[in-house]
Amino acid sequence: MKYVVMIFRSVDRVWTADDDAALDRLMRLEQELAESGELVSSEGLRPPEDGRIVQIRDGQQVVTDGPFGEAKEQLAGFFLVDTLDDQRAQEIAGRVSVAVADRVELRGTLISEGMPDELR
Protein backbone atom coordinates (compact mmCIF):
# COMPACT_ATOMS: atom_id res chain seq x y z
CA MET A 1 0.00 0.00 0.00
CA LYS A 2 1.18 3.51 -0.73
CA TYR A 3 1.45 6.23 1.88
CA VAL A 4 2.43 9.89 1.85
CA VAL A 5 4.55 11.20 4.73
CA MET A 6 4.08 14.99 4.76
CA ILE A 7 6.68 17.28 6.30
CA PHE A 8 5.59 20.72 7.50
CA ARG A 9 7.59 23.83 8.33
CA SER A 10 6.77 27.09 10.07
CA VAL A 11 6.48 29.87 7.49
CA ASP A 12 8.63 32.25 9.53
CA ARG A 13 11.38 29.77 10.41
CA VAL A 14 14.91 30.71 9.34
CA TRP A 15 17.23 28.01 7.90
CA THR A 16 19.93 26.98 10.40
CA ALA A 17 22.73 24.45 10.78
CA ASP A 18 20.15 22.17 12.44
CA ASP A 19 18.24 22.19 9.16
CA ASP A 20 21.40 21.22 7.27
CA ALA A 21 21.77 18.24 9.62
CA ALA A 22 18.08 17.34 9.15
CA LEU A 23 18.52 17.44 5.39
CA ASP A 24 21.49 15.07 5.67
CA ARG A 25 19.39 12.67 7.78
CA LEU A 26 16.54 12.81 5.26
CA MET A 27 18.90 12.09 2.37
CA ARG A 28 20.30 9.05 4.16
CA LEU A 29 16.78 7.79 4.88
CA GLU A 30 15.79 8.42 1.26
CA GLN A 31 18.74 6.30 0.09
CA GLU A 32 17.85 3.50 2.51
CA LEU A 33 14.22 3.46 1.37
CA ALA A 34 15.30 3.47 -2.28
CA GLU A 35 17.56 0.49 -1.65
CA SER A 36 14.75 -1.41 0.11
CA GLY A 37 12.38 -0.70 -2.79
CA GLU A 38 9.91 1.16 -0.56
CA LEU A 39 10.59 4.67 -1.88
CA VAL A 40 8.33 5.79 -4.72
CA SER A 41 9.28 9.47 -4.61
CA SER A 42 10.42 12.19 -2.24
CA GLU A 43 10.85 15.91 -2.70
CA GLY A 44 11.31 19.12 -0.81
CA LEU A 45 8.97 21.88 -1.94
CA ARG A 46 9.74 25.47 -2.82
CA PRO A 47 8.39 28.11 -0.40
CA PRO A 48 4.70 29.12 -0.53
CA GLU A 49 5.48 32.47 -2.15
CA ASP A 50 6.70 30.55 -5.21
CA GLY A 51 3.42 28.65 -5.46
CA ARG A 52 0.37 29.26 -7.60
CA ILE A 53 -3.30 28.37 -7.41
CA VAL A 54 -4.62 27.11 -10.75
CA GLN A 55 -8.36 26.79 -11.19
CA ILE A 56 -11.09 26.98 -13.82
CA ARG A 57 -13.66 29.77 -13.51
CA ASP A 58 -16.41 30.14 -16.10
CA GLY A 59 -14.49 27.79 -18.38
CA GLN A 60 -11.27 29.85 -18.21
CA GLN A 61 -8.05 28.97 -16.44
CA VAL A 62 -7.19 31.44 -13.68
CA VAL A 63 -3.73 31.43 -12.08
CA THR A 64 -3.12 33.25 -8.79
CA ASP A 65 0.41 33.74 -7.44
CA GLY A 66 1.20 32.81 -3.81
CA PRO A 67 1.56 32.91 -0.93
CA PHE A 68 -1.88 31.84 0.21
CA GLY A 69 -3.78 32.03 3.44
CA GLU A 70 -2.64 32.79 6.94
CA ALA A 71 -1.37 29.32 7.83
CA LYS A 72 1.48 29.20 10.32
CA GLU A 73 2.82 26.01 8.75
CA GLN A 74 3.14 25.00 5.13
CA LEU A 75 3.84 21.70 3.41
CA ALA A 76 7.62 21.64 2.98
CA GLY A 77 8.17 18.19 1.49
CA PHE A 78 7.01 14.61 1.29
CA PHE A 79 7.97 10.97 1.00
CA LEU A 80 5.73 8.68 -1.06
CA VAL A 81 6.39 5.12 0.06
CA ASP A 82 5.01 1.72 -0.87
CA THR A 83 4.98 -0.58 2.17
CA LEU A 84 3.63 -3.99 3.04
CA ASP A 85 1.38 -2.65 5.79
CA ASP A 86 0.33 0.30 7.92
CA GLN A 87 2.74 -0.59 10.71
CA ARG A 88 5.74 -0.28 8.39
CA ALA A 89 4.41 3.04 7.07
CA GLN A 90 4.18 4.30 10.66
CA GLU A 91 7.76 3.19 11.30
CA ILE A 92 8.96 5.16 8.28
CA ALA A 93 6.91 8.20 9.31
CA GLY A 94 8.49 7.99 12.76
CA ARG A 95 11.95 7.99 11.22
CA VAL A 96 11.08 11.01 9.07
CA SER A 97 9.78 12.76 12.19
CA VAL A 98 13.05 12.05 14.02
CA ALA A 99 15.05 13.25 11.01
CA VAL A 100 13.26 16.60 10.84
CA ALA A 101 12.86 16.88 14.64
CA ASP A 102 9.19 17.72 14.21
CA ARG A 103 5.83 16.10 13.61
CA VAL A 104 4.84 14.68 10.25
CA GLU A 105 1.49 13.60 8.83
CA LEU A 106 0.96 10.10 7.42
CA ARG A 107 -1.85 9.29 4.98
CA GLY A 108 -2.60 6.25 2.87
CA THR A 109 -3.45 6.82 -0.76
CA LEU A 110 -6.94 6.03 -2.02
CA ILE A 111 -6.16 4.22 -5.25
CA SER A 112 -3.68 1.73 -3.83
CA GLU A 113 -6.07 0.82 -1.02
CA GLY A 114 -9.25 1.02 -3.06
CA MET A 115 -11.60 3.99 -3.19
CA PRO A 116 -14.06 3.90 -0.26
CA ASP A 117 -17.69 3.97 -1.39
CA GLU A 118 -18.39 7.15 0.61
CA LEU A 119 -15.81 9.03 -1.50
CA ARG A 120 -17.16 7.90 -4.88
Backbone bond lengths (Angstrom), bond angles and torsions (degrees), N, CA, C in turn:
res aa  C-N    CA-C-N  psi(-1)  N-CA   C-N-CA  omega(-1)  CA-C   N-CA-C  phi
1 M - - - 1.444 - - 1.517 109.20 -
2 K 1.315 115.81 145.86 1.462 120.39 -179.79 1.525 110.65 -95.83
3 Y 1.331 113.66 143.99 1.459 122.14 179.16 1.523 109.17 -136.49
4 V 1.332 115.12 149.34 1.459 121.30 172.73 1.522 107.58 -109.90
5 V 1.331 115.92 126.85 1.460 122.45 172.59 1.524 105.61 -102.67
6 M 1.335 116.74 113.39 1.463 121.41 -176.41 1.523 110.57 -100.08
7 I 1.320 114.87 132.58 1.461 123.02 -179.24 1.524 107.51 -107.47
8 F 1.323 116.67 129.61 1.460 121.62 -179.35 1.523 110.19 -113.01
9 R 1.331 115.29 158.51 1.458 121.02 -179.38 1.524 108.30 -145.49
10 S 1.317 115.92 141.27 1.457 121.37 175.93 1.528 108.94 -63.51
11 V 1.325 117.02 136.10 1.464 120.42 -176.27 1.524 112.84 -67.29
12 D 1.320 117.79 -23.41 1.468 119.70 -178.10 1.530 113.18 -102.33
13 R 1.311 117.10 7.95 1.461 121.02 -178.69 1.526 110.97 -74.34
14 V 1.316 116.50 136.29 1.460 123.13 179.12 1.528 108.72 -95.74
15 W 1.337 117.54 138.83 1.469 122.99 179.68 1.517 109.61 -64.66
16 T 1.334 116.67 133.52 1.466 121.98 -178.87 1.527 110.07 -131.69
17 A 1.319 115.36 178.21 1.468 120.82 175.71 1.529 110.61 -61.37
18 D 1.329 117.46 -31.84 1.471 120.30 176.20 1.529 110.97 -60.95
19 D 1.327 116.03 -35.86 1.461 119.88 178.32 1.526 111.25 -69.75
20 D 1.332 116.74 -35.72 1.469 119.91 174.89 1.527 110.04 -60.35
21 A 1.331 116.00 -43.61 1.468 120.70 179.05 1.531 110.50 -64.99
22 A 1.336 117.17 -40.43 1.467 120.92 178.31 1.527 110.36 -62.89
23 L 1.320 116.66 -40.90 1.458 120.43 178.53 1.526 111.05 -62.45
24 D 1.320 116.54 -41.20 1.471 120.39 176.19 1.527 111.06 -60.49
25 R 1.342 116.86 -43.41 1.470 120.54 179.12 1.528 110.92 -63.65
26 L 1.331 116.35 -41.19 1.463 119.83 179.27 1.527 111.47 -64.84
27 M 1.316 116.95 -38.85 1.466 120.25 -179.97 1.527 111.28 -66.82
28 R 1.331 116.58 -37.28 1.468 119.65 176.25 1.530 110.68 -65.97
29 L 1.332 116.61 -42.68 1.461 120.61 178.16 1.527 110.26 -64.20
30 E 1.313 116.88 -42.06 1.462 121.03 177.85 1.533 110.57 -57.33
31 Q 1.321 116.97 -44.61 1.466 121.40 179.15 1.533 111.08 -62.74
32 E 1.320 115.81 -43.91 1.471 120.50 179.40 1.526 111.27 -61.31
33 L 1.336 116.50 -43.90 1.464 120.38 -179.44 1.530 111.09 -68.87
34 A 1.317 117.07 -34.05 1.466 120.37 176.14 1.525 110.00 -64.59
35 E 1.328 116.18 -43.29 1.466 120.48 -179.61 1.526 112.25 -66.04
36 S 1.335 116.98 -32.41 1.468 120.26 179.59 1.530 111.98 -81.29
37 G 1.332 116.84 -9.94 1.460 121.05 -178.57 1.516 113.98 83.93
38 E 1.331 117.85 6.30 1.467 120.83 -177.68 1.528 112.98 -89.32
39 L 1.321 118.03 -19.07 1.461 120.89 -177.87 1.522 110.17 -81.69
40 V 1.323 116.19 124.29 1.458 121.64 172.86 1.520 108.57 -94.18
41 S 1.344 115.83 -47.15 1.461 121.44 -179.15 1.520 108.74 -165.53
42 S 1.319 116.12 154.14 1.466 120.62 170.68 1.514 107.75 -153.27
43 E 1.311 115.40 143.74 1.462 121.17 -178.85 1.513 110.03 -154.03
44 G 1.317 114.87 147.99 1.451 121.57 164.10 1.521 106.74 -90.85
45 L 1.313 116.84 150.27 1.461 120.88 -177.76 1.522 111.17 -108.15
46 R 1.315 115.15 147.91 1.463 120.45 176.19 1.533 108.36 -66.21
47 P 1.329 117.83 161.42 1.469 120.45 -177.33 1.529 112.23 -64.72
48 P 1.339 116.27 158.05 1.467 121.34 -176.58 1.527 113.76 -55.30
49 E 1.317 117.64 -33.70 1.467 119.09 -178.63 1.529 112.43 -66.36
50 D 1.320 117.13 -15.60 1.469 120.86 175.94 1.529 112.02 -91.07
51 G 1.325 116.75 -3.19 1.461 120.95 -176.68 1.520 112.84 -84.62
52 R 1.319 114.84 169.08 1.455 122.22 176.99 1.526 108.97 -142.46
53 I 1.309 115.05 147.20 1.461 121.57 170.18 1.526 106.36 -98.64
54 V 1.324 116.79 127.74 1.461 121.90 178.19 1.521 106.83 -119.10
55 Q 1.332 115.61 124.51 1.459 119.93 -179.52 1.523 109.94 -147.68
56 I 1.313 115.61 165.94 1.462 121.72 177.43 1.526 107.82 -108.10
57 R 1.334 115.24 124.95 1.473 121.79 175.95 1.523 107.78 -126.46
58 D 1.313 115.71 125.39 1.469 120.87 -179.10 1.520 111.53 50.40
59 G 1.335 116.13 40.39 1.451 121.17 176.72 1.519 115.28 78.32
60 Q 1.323 118.06 2.76 1.463 122.15 -178.95 1.523 110.15 -115.83
61 Q 1.320 115.70 141.24 1.463 120.06 176.62 1.527 109.51 -75.55
62 V 1.322 115.35 130.34 1.462 122.12 177.70 1.523 107.50 -121.35
63 V 1.332 116.41 128.41 1.461 122.07 -179.79 1.522 108.01 -117.01
64 T 1.336 115.95 126.81 1.460 122.12 179.42 1.517 108.48 -118.66
65 D 1.340 116.28 126.51 1.467 120.77 178.75 1.516 110.82 -73.30
66 G 1.360 116.06 150.68 1.463 123.06 179.83 1.502 111.21 -83.79
67 P 1.314 118.10 -179.46 1.461 126.76 4.08 1.525 111.56 -80.75
68 F 1.327 115.23 171.97 1.452 120.83 -173.15 1.516 110.56 -128.84
69 G 1.316 115.12 141.07 1.454 120.64 172.95 1.516 113.97 67.63
70 E 1.300 113.45 179.89 1.462 122.18 -177.56 1.516 111.83 -111.09
71 A 1.309 117.67 23.11 1.466 121.11 -177.38 1.520 110.83 -61.75
72 K 1.323 115.83 142.76 1.463 120.92 177.97 1.518 111.25 -84.68
73 E 1.328 115.84 -20.30 1.465 121.13 178.02 1.520 108.85 -127.68
74 Q 1.304 115.16 148.22 1.454 121.32 177.73 1.521 109.07 -130.08
75 L 1.321 115.92 153.88 1.455 120.99 175.09 1.524 108.11 -64.10
76 A 1.335 116.23 123.26 1.465 121.41 -175.80 1.521 112.58 -107.70
77 G 1.330 116.97 -19.77 1.456 119.90 -179.21 1.511 110.34 177.94
78 F 1.331 114.95 176.78 1.462 118.93 -178.18 1.520 110.65 -156.69
79 F 1.313 114.47 159.53 1.457 124.37 167.21 1.524 105.89 -121.84
80 L 1.312 117.82 129.06 1.457 122.26 170.74 1.519 105.76 -106.48
81 V 1.336 115.72 117.46 1.464 120.69 -175.40 1.526 110.01 -122.66
82 D 1.309 115.35 154.42 1.463 122.23 176.94 1.522 106.49 -121.16
83 T 1.332 116.30 108.34 1.462 121.48 -173.54 1.526 110.87 -119.11
84 L 1.316 114.80 165.18 1.462 119.88 179.01 1.518 112.37 -69.99
85 D 1.348 116.55 -33.18 1.456 119.04 -176.42 1.524 110.86 -157.87
86 D 1.336 114.22 173.47 1.457 121.79 -178.04 1.526 111.71 -63.28
87 Q 1.304 117.23 -36.96 1.464 120.26 -179.54 1.529 110.83 -59.85
88 R 1.333 116.85 -44.91 1.465 119.77 179.20 1.527 110.50 -65.10
89 A 1.322 117.92 -38.59 1.465 120.86 177.33 1.526 110.40 -61.33
90 Q 1.334 117.10 -40.26 1.461 120.53 177.93 1.525 111.32 -66.00
91 E 1.319 116.96 -36.96 1.469 120.06 176.75 1.528 110.57 -61.94
92 I 1.323 116.44 -44.69 1.464 120.49 179.20 1.522 110.04 -64.27
93 A 1.333 117.19 -44.54 1.464 120.41 178.52 1.525 110.74 -59.46
94 G 1.324 116.86 -39.20 1.459 120.46 177.06 1.516 111.95 -62.26
95 R 1.309 116.59 -39.19 1.465 120.47 178.97 1.528 111.17 -69.08
96 V 1.328 117.05 -37.23 1.469 119.95 175.52 1.521 109.32 -64.48
97 S 1.328 117.05 -42.88 1.459 121.77 178.49 1.525 111.53 -58.72
98 V 1.324 116.62 -44.12 1.469 120.62 177.35 1.525 109.93 -63.34
99 A 1.327 116.84 -42.56 1.466 120.77 -177.81 1.519 112.00 -61.33
100 V 1.332 117.12 -40.67 1.468 120.15 -178.07 1.524 112.51 -92.90
101 A 1.334 116.53 -4.23 1.468 122.19 -179.35 1.528 111.20 55.28
102 D 1.325 115.33 42.95 1.459 120.49 179.30 1.532 107.97 -161.43
103 R 1.303 115.90 173.67 1.459 120.57 179.25 1.525 109.90 -74.04
104 V 1.308 115.50 155.71 1.459 122.51 172.05 1.520 107.35 -132.71
105 E 1.317 115.91 164.83 1.465 120.63 176.56 1.522 108.47 -114.22
106 L 1.322 116.53 135.73 1.460 122.99 -179.72 1.521 108.80 -115.42
107 R 1.347 116.15 128.65 1.464 120.44 175.91 1.518 109.91 -139.29
108 G 1.327 115.12 136.87 1.459 120.24 171.87 1.515 109.57 -75.97
109 T 1.324 116.00 152.99 1.461 119.64 177.41 1.527 109.50 -88.01
110 L 1.315 116.16 152.57 1.466 120.66 -176.15 1.512 112.94 -74.42
111 I 1.302 117.81 -43.30 1.458 120.18 -172.53 1.522 111.64 -68.14
112 S 1.335 117.03 -41.94 1.462 118.09 -177.79 1.523 112.06 -69.30
113 E 1.319 117.14 -26.34 1.461 121.21 179.63 1.520 111.57 -91.67
114 G 1.303 116.27 -25.08 1.461 121.39 -173.94 1.516 108.82 106.90
115 M 1.301 116.85 128.51 1.459 122.39 -177.12 1.525 110.36 -66.73
116 P 1.353 117.61 121.67 1.469 119.55 176.66 1.530 110.58 -64.03
117 D 1.311 116.89 144.28 1.463 121.13 -178.46 1.518 111.98 -56.05
118 E 1.332 118.22 -36.83 1.469 120.32 -176.78 1.527 112.69 -68.68
119 L 1.334 118.02 -13.35 1.464 120.83 178.31 1.525 112.72 -102.48
120 R 1.317 116.57 1.37 1.482 119.82 179.89 1.509 110.48 -80.53
